[in-house]
Amino acid sequence: MVLQSLKNCLWLSCILRTPKACFWSTASGGLIIQSVSNDVYQNLAVEDWIHDHMDLEKQQILFLWRNSPAVVIGRHQNPWQECNLRLLRQKNIKLARRRSGGGTVYHDLGNINLTFFTTRKKYERMGNLKLVVKALKALRPQLDVHVTDRYDILLDKQYKISGTAAKLGRTNAYHHCTLLCNADKFVLSSVLKSPYKGLKSNATPSVPASVKNLFEADASLTSEMLLDAIAKEYAVQHHINHHITLINPADETLFPGISNKTKELQTWEWVYGKTPKFSISTCVNMAYKDSVFDIKVNMDVKHGRIEVCNIDLPEQWLPPGLYSELVKSLTGSKFCPNETTTLVTTLLRMCPQDDELYNRWSLLCENIIRLM
């Protein structure tokens, strides 16, 4: 393990050649950069910054990056529909929303991310994916990899190893894709499985697919080898030196204003609040003492906040006044377990000192929170 870390450090030091302060202006025609950060929000912020600030008429850019465990959803997706949020919280896996469209993906250090920056006129995702396939074939000729009409890369004609998404601006554009090298497939399949029932949404749904790691086809492959092979092929096709410049996405001298972009991508308002309007209509099974019964919950959620709330409780389960306060307090609040926990804890102080009522209230609130 120590030896591998030393190899990685030597590899990074060997490819870093250009002083950071001037490489934007000195490189002409094309530029290959790689993030030294594994933070998903920082790396997504770099994409935004380059798209918003660089003159891509003069310089096309390939951005290479990897993230610590994270789930990344598309710009127009619903996180409750796309993944298991409770499991993400338990495993401390980050959730991020891209500014591009497309579906939901799982990232970890066994997953490579590639972003191709061009002008809108030169944007060509099929060409980019063919470049990746050509690099893979040059590295391991025996690999059976090809690009589909849906802009996926398949291994052995059936296993998806790369998904793709894009952002097309007025003048600039970027196309980014993933490449599965040795990602944790058990975690991937677990977190990308929504447990939420009765959810109706017009958000863009992901298309499930069977996935496989390139490592499974050839155990000698590493993420570093794949990154280097892709960088080489990019350099050949763009007639530039095979040279990777390391960048720190937290460096304000290199990316003025980048910290604000990073902070925005982490906010609840962006990650959850940008979710298209959706509704929850479900029955919650509750067991209390010797009885088992269902309660019906109907909620409309807009901008991540509860707009309409109806909870159909058994008669005399709660005093009418307390029930009314619960519905009133939930309406307008974030569809969020943390905020709802705080809210119901505050309301609990209104309860009479009654153990029976306290137990019923706690059971009800626990089940409502589980919907979130």
N, C-alpha and C positions, 0 to 999 in steps of 0.2 A: 504494500500500500504506500509506504514511504517512498519506495523507488519510483512508483508510478507518478506520485506527486512531484518528485524531482524532475522526471521526464517532462511532465506538463509545464513546469516552470521554465525548463530549458527551451521547450518548444515555443512558449510564448515570448521569451526573450529573443529568440532567433528571428521571429517574424516581425518584431517591432523595430522599425528602422527610421521612420520619419518623425521629426519633432511635431508634437500635437498642435502647436499654435499656428502652423502654416500649411499643414497638409491639404486643407480644403483648396487653397489657391495654387499650390505647386503641382498637384496631380491634374493631368489633362486627359480628356477622353473617357476615362473610367477610373473608379476607385473601389477598393475592397476594404471594408472595415469590419471589425469584430468587437463586440462589447466585452468588457472585463467583468461586467455585473451579471448576476443570475437572478436579478429582481425583475419580475414580469412587468411591473408598473414603470420602472425606469426604461426598460427596453422598448415598451410600447410608446413611451414618451419620445424616444429617439426617432421612431418612425414618424410621429406627428411633426417633430421639429424639422426633420429633413424635408418632408413633404411641403411644409409651410415656408421654409426659408431658403432652400437651395435652388440655384439656377441649373435645372437639369437639362437645359439645351446644351450647355457646355460640358456637363459631366454626369454620366450615368453612374449609379452606385449600387453595389451589392453589400448588404448588411447581414452579417452572420451573428447569431445570438442563441443562447440557451438559458432556460429558466429552471430555478428550483421548483418543486411541485406546485402546479397551478392549473386551474381550469379557466379557459379563455372562451368567452362567448362572443358571438357576432353582434354587430351594432344593433340589429333589430330583433334580438332574441329575448326569451323569457327564462331567467335562471331557474325558477321553480319548475319549469317544464323540461329543462335541459339536464339538470344534474341533481345530485342528492346533497342539498345544502347542509343538512344535519351532519352527514358524514364528512363533508369538507371542514366543518367547524371542529369536529372531533379529531381529525387528522392534521389540523392546522394547515390546510391546503388553501392557498389564496384563490380568490375568484376575481377575474378581471373582465372588463368589456372592451372589445376592440372598437376602433372607429371604422373598420371595414365591415363588410357584410359577411356572408358565409355562415358555417355551422360551428358547433362547439368542439373544442379539442382539449386534450389533456397534455400538459407539458411536464417533463422533469428533465434531469440532466442527460437522460438517454434519448432525448428528442431534440433534433436540430431545427432551428428556425432560419429561414432564408427570406430576405426581402429585396426585391428587385425594384429600384427606383429609376423611372424614366419620365420624359414628358408624356402627356396624354396621347400625343400623336404616335409616339414610338412604343406605347404600351402593347405587349404581346405575350400573354401568359403561356400560350402553347410553346412558343420558342424558349421561354425560360424553363419550362418543365422538360423539354427535350434536351436542354443543356444539362440539367441534373441527371437525366437518364444516361446521357453520353458520358458524363463524369463517372457514374457508377459502373458502366460497362468498361471504361478504360481501367478502372481500379480492379474490377473483378469481372472479366469477360463472360464467365459462366452464369452470371446473374440473369434471371428471366424477369426483366423489368420493362414496362412500357406505359405510355401515357394514354388515358382514355379520353373519350369525347366529353366527359364531365370534368376534365382537368384534374383527375386523380392519377397517382402513379400506383400501379399494381405490381405486386410480386407474385410470380408463379400464376399469373393470369386471374387471380381471385382475391388476393389479400392486399388491402389498402395499406400503403406505407407512407402516403403523402396526401394531405388535403390542402385546399387552396382557397384564398380569398383575396379581395382587392379593394382599393379605394381609388376612384377616379375623380380628381379635382378639376378645376377649370383649366389649368395648364399643366400641372404635375400629376403623376399617378404612381401608385406602387402596387405590386403584386407580391404577396407573401405566401409561403407554403411551409409545411412541416416535413420532416423526414424522420421516420422511426428507426433508430439504430438499436437501442437496447432499453426501451422504456419499460416501466413496471406495468405489464398488461393486466395484472390482477387489480391493481389500484385504478387503472384506466377504466376498466369495465365496471368497477364498483361505483365510482364517483359519477360516471356518465349515465346513470340509470336513475331516473326520477321516481321517487316513491309517492309523489303527490297525486291524489285521486280527485276526479271531478273538476279538473282544471280545463277551462276553455279559453283559447287565446288565438288571436290572428298573427302572433309573432312568427317569425321564420323558424320552422322546425329543422332540426338536424336530420340527416339521412343516415340511419345506422349502417355499419359496414363491418365485415370481418377484417381484423387487422393482424399484422405480423411485423416482427422486428427484422431488420436486415441481419442482425446478429444471429438469428435463427437459421438463416440461409448460409452464413459464413461466420463462424465464431471468432475469426481473426480480425474482423472489422471493428474499428473503434470510431467514436464520434470525431476525434481529431483527424483520423485518416479521411473520413468522408468530407469534412470541412475543407481540408487541404485539396482534395481531388476536385471539388466543386469550384474552389477558388482558382485552381489551375485552368480548368476548362473555361471559366468566365474570362480569365486573362487572355487566353488564346483567342476567344471569339471577339473580344473587344480590343485586341492588339495593344495590350498594356503589359507591364511587368507583373509577374506573379508575386504580389506583395500585399500582405495583410497588415493593416494599421490597426492597432488596438486603441479603443476609445473608452473613456469613462463617462457613462451617461449622466453622471451627477456633476460633471465639470461645467460650471457656468461660464468659464472663460472660452470654452469650446462651443457650448450650446447656450447662449444667453436666453434666460427665461425658462430653461428646461425644468427647474424645480417646481414651478407653478403647474406645468403640464403634468408632471408626475403626481403632484398632490391632487389635481383634479381627477385623474384616473382612479384614485383610491377612495374618492368620496362615495358615500351611500347614494347621493343624488345621481351620480353617474352610473355606478355599478347596478343599482336596483331601480332607482327613480326613472331611468330611461326605458324601462320595460314597457312595451305597448300594453294598452288596457287589457285586462283579463278578468275572468270570474272564477270563483270557486263554488261548486255546488256538490256537497258531499254529506254522507251520513257518518257520524263518529260513534263507534261502538263503545259504550261505557258500562263497566261492571261496578256495582256499588252494593255492598253487603250481600244479600241473597238475590239481588235483581240484576238483570242485564237488559239494557235498552239502548236505542239509538237516538242521537240528537241530530237534527238536520241543520247544517250551516250553509248559508248562502252569503257570499261577499262579492262585491265588485271592487276591483282595485285599479286605480289610475295613477300614473306617475309613482307607483310603488306605495301609494297610500290607500287605505280602505275608504271607499266612497259610499258604499251601501253595505249595511250589516244586518243580517237577520239570523237569529239563533232560536230554533224551535225546541224548547225545553219541556220536560214533563210538568204537569200541573203541580204547583206548590214546591217546585225544586228550589227556587230562590224567591225571596220576597220581591214583589213587583217593583218596588223602588230601586232595589239593588240591581235587578235585571236591566231596568231602564238606564241606570247609570253606566252599566257595563257596555251596552250597545252604544250609548251616547259617547262614551270615552273612546271606544274602538273606532268609531266613525271619524275619519280625518287623520287618524294616527298611521304611522308607518306599518306596513305589513312585515313586521320584523319581530323576532322572538325576544330580543333584548328590550325593545321599547314596550312591547306588550307585557313582559314580566314586570317592568317598573310600574306600568299603569295599573295592573291588577293588584300589585302589592300595595299601592296607594289606596285603591278602592277597598281593599280588605279591612282597612282601618275603620270603614263605615259599618262593618258588620257588628251585630251584637255579639257579646261574649257567649257564643253558643258553639260548642264543639261539633254538633251535627251539621250546622250551617257552614262552619269553617271547612269541614271535610268535603261537603258537596261543592263548595266554591273552589276549593283547591283542585278537585278532580276535573271540574269543568274547565278551569283556566289552563290546567296542564294539557288537556286535549286540544284546546284552541291554539295554544302555543305550538303544539306539534304540527299543526297545519302549515306552519311558517318555515 
